[in-house]
Amino acid sequence: MESQERLKPQDERVRRSKETVLKVTSELLAETGLSGVSVDEVSRRSGVAKTTIYRHWPTRSDLVIDACSQLSTSQSTPDRGSFREDITVLTKDIVKLLQSARWPSVLPSIIDAAEHDPDLAQIHSGIQVGHTKPYLEVIARAVERGEIPSTVEPSPLVATLLGPLFYRRWFSREPLDDQFVNGVIEQVLSIAKK
Amino acid sequence: MESQERLKPQDERVRRSKETVLKVTSELLAETGLSGVSVDEVSRRSGVAKTTIYRHWPTRSDLVIDACSQLSTSQSTPDRGSFREDITVLTKDIVKLLQSARWPSVLPSIIDAAEHDPDLAQIHSGIQVGHTKPYLEVIARAVERGEIPSTVEPSPLVATLLGPLFYRRWFSREPLDDQFVNGVIEQVLSIAKK
């Protein structure tokens, strides 16, 4: 009992310092992109010793990857009873994330780094595909309910939804206004029903 | 006459040294991203004096922007007589560019820089929108021919086409195989006809 009680605050301290390090890494990523992230600078800003940082993340890449996953878009899976409603919730949610300050300003530096680093490219692709899980679940549920045919291929459907939104946010930088977003939703619904 | 003849090789020399500088800048962009491009390094690699570089491009930004526009995807506008054929030619062409070594590996560093530099963001958006010109021309011609209704909004239609392709290339990094690409073309055709 005694040792357990003594362990708790220590665990809590470890948890907090890990959290601080990830927060500082994310901030640095957002401010400067990947090139500005060094373990030295993270240590300096967070007040966490380099040895502690290296204990949790053996390399700078491990730290960056962890911070990337935390930064990125974990969306929860809605279950509103219809494909239209579920996909609308997911879309409005990702649009809100695309219009937020942090994640969309950091992602390009990860994409850039991935172009020059095959390992990071694979991890980045994995994170991105992982983030489509709520979409795949919503599609699978719609197939189960018989709302969309089982012949619909989930992965291209996700590209049909996210592609135009990402294109406007990062490439053409045109506004993600309601008219555009609703148009994308209607496209996905009409394509899914074929 | 005499002065004109003497001027020609000089013009040719200027043209060549500008070309070399832009080529070296593009190479640096592709290798290291934006952060690796300095006028010093461009001068060193190209053998063109810094004063000459600054004569043509007053700032590093001017040079980078010029190199970016040259790097990027200038597509010619097909005119095959039908919307289906024109859009197919444009799509196959951009997919080929997306699978090439240079442009797709450089663009993310421009996008990244644009997130942190409002001026570059505006220029980048302008370049991207400029590159949709062949698409807009093909759409306008299809409307003229009565193939697609005049109520179709061109810019979202371009996002429907380019978005899923760009999403796969830079975000999920899934293959741009024929099945996927043809699916995107069919989606655009079916949406345009509404």
Interface residues (C-beta under 8 A of the other chain):
Chain A: E31 T32 G33 S35 P104 S105 P108 S109 I111 D112 A114 E115 H116 A121 H124 S125 Q128 V129 T132 E153 S155 P156 A159 T160 L162 G163 P164 L165 F166 Y167 R168 W170 F171 S172 R173 E174 F180 G183 V184 Q187 S190 I191
Chain B: E31 T32 G33 S35 P104 S105 P108 S109 I111 D112 A114 E115 H116 A121 H124 S125 Q128 V129 T132 E153 S155 P156 A159 T160 L162 G163 P164 L165 F166 Y167 R168 W170 F171 S172 R173 E174 F180 G183 V184 Q187 S190 I191
